Amino acid sequence: MPTYEYRCEKCGEKFEHAEHISEHPTAHPVCPKCGSEKTQHLPTQFVAKTSRKS
């Protein structure tokens, strides 16, 4: 399950939230610091990890 980064528009707290890919477009996680529902998704880099060594 991917983890997305969010920022609270009320207090500025940055936090991560794990959600299924199909839930992401409609997800509105609550800020863990202040409880606000006004959170904004932050763009993050994509990193692919494999168990193979290159």
C-alpha positions, 0 to 999 in steps of 0.5 A: 500500500503506497504512503502519501505525504500530506500537509495540514492547511491549518497548522502546517504539520507534514505527515504521511498517510498509507492508503490504497491507490484507488482511495487516493483521489478521494482520500482526505486524511485528518491531521494527527497534530490538530485534527483538522480535515483540511489537508493537502496532498504534497507531490513526492518522488517515486522510488522503485525498490527491488530485492535484486542487486544491480 
